[in-house]
Every structure is written in C-alpha cells, then in structure tokens.
Amino acid sequence: MDAVTVSTKFQVVIPKAIREELRIRPGQRVQAIAYRGRIELIPLKGVRDLRGSLKGMDASDPREHEDR
C-alpha cells in the first residue's frame, strides 16, 4: 500500500505502480468520490476505450415478451 502526501494546494501524486496498473495517462480525467470516509479516484474512459467491452453480453430483454 502506498501513502501519498497532500500538498499545500491540496494536490496528490498517484503512485507510479498504481498509474501503470490502471494505465492512467497524463491529462486523463478521473472522477473523485467521497465514499464511507475515504476518497476513491475512478479513471474515466473515453467511448473509444469502451469499444468491445460488452462483447458476448446477452442483449435480450427479459421483459420484452411481457409487454405484448
């Protein structure tokens, strides 16, 4: 587990091992969320990065037949 220091400008540096594991690049946006007394940073992905992420997903709607 890596510890970081909050600067006087309230900035932190994401440790290199975490940046590499999550493939975070300079200029990439992350969403900051306060959750149960902690801060979570979630890397935001572009639409192009999400291409193919739903491959193999069952797209049938179980309610489709109920509406008829």
N, C-alpha and C positions, 0 to 999 in steps of 0.2 A: 504494500500500500504506500503510495506516495503522498506526502504532505506538501501543500503549497502555501505561500505567504500572500496575504492581501496587501497590495501596495497602498500608498497614501492616496492614490487615485482610485482605489477600490478595484484594481485590476489583478488578475491572477494569470499564471502561465500554466497551460495544460502540459503535464509531463510528457516527454518525448515518447516513452513506451506506450502511453495511452493514445497519443496522436497517431502513432504508427498503427496500433491495433485497430483503431476506428477509422483509419485513413482520413483523418482531418487535415485539410489543406489550408494554407494561408488564404484569408479572405472568405473562407467558408463560414456560413452563418450557423449558429447553434441556438437552440431555444433554452432559456433558463427558467426553471420551475422550482418554486419553494414547495417541498413535499415532506410532511411529517418531521419538521425541524431540520431538514437538510436541503441542499441545493443540488438539483440534477440538471446537467447540461446534455441536451439531446441534439446531435448533429442533424441539421436539416438537409434533405437530399433534394436535388433537382428532379424534375419529371423524367429527364433522360436517364438519370441514375436508377430510377424505379422500373425501367423497361424490363420486362421479363420476370419481375418479382412475383407475379401471380400465376406464372405458368403452371399448368396442371391443377389449378383450383377448380372445384366443381361450381360452375356458374348457374346451375339450375336453382330456381326459386321454389322452395317447398310450399309456399303459399300460392303459387301460380294456379294450381288446379282448384284451390278453394274459392277463388274469386269468380269462377264461372257459374 
